[in-house]
């Protein structure tokens, strides 16, 4: 009887240890931050820092090339292992059309303070949306979340919590 108990207990202990290890390292598996120093804000980008309860949000604002009135805004949330700094050149065409771009940085990525989690990313995108909705350069009725990969989750979350006229999702995930 004792031998059979050990045959049952040992695999259960191994499984429990494996699950505990997964729990401990889940953050580093989900949020893969690029190594090295971020390249710095691109030319013409304005650093945006917004304090909120529990932290500080960070983003880069790229104004439209020629805007006289409040302009629409693409609020871009990048993928895992990327930085907001890497994306400024990709949005030159929308900026020429008169659209502003807000490149959201996740907590703990690049120059953004904090550490990434579902909660901290949600708080960050909400704080940055609220900032944009009150900025005189932005048409608050035309703020469109655009999420790529990991950013797809943040964009969908934002769209469920704030009024947005549209939603763009690129290569996002269906589940963790």
C-alpha positions, 0 to 999 in steps of 0.5 A: 500500500505504501508504495502505491501512495508514493506513486500517486504523491510524487507525480502530484508534487511534481505537477504542483511544483510545475504549476507554482513555477509557471505562476511565478514566471508568468509575468516574464513569459507574457511581457517580454521587454526589449533589452538595452536602452531605448533609442530616445524620442523620435524627432518631432515627438512630444513626451506625454506623462500622465499621473494617475492613481497607482502610477504614471502613464507614458506615451509619445504624441506625434501631431498631425503634419498640418492641423488647424483644428482639433484632429482625430487621433490614432492611439497605438498600442504596440506588440510584445518585445517592442517599444513605442519609439520604434513606431514613429515612422510607420505613422507618417502617412496618417499624420499627412492626412491630418491624424495625430498619433499617440504611441502608448508605452507599457509600464516598465517598457522603455522610459515608462515607469512601473511594471507590466501587468493586465491592470497596469496596462489597462490603467495606463491606456485609460489615463492616456485616453482621458488625457487625449480626450481633454487635449485641445489638439485632439477631437475627443469624438474621433479617438481610435484605439489601434492594437497590435499583438499584445496591444490588441488586448489593451485596445479592446479593453479601452474600447469597452471602457471608453466611447470610441468610434472604431477599433483597429486590431492587428495580429492580436491573440484570442486567448492567453 
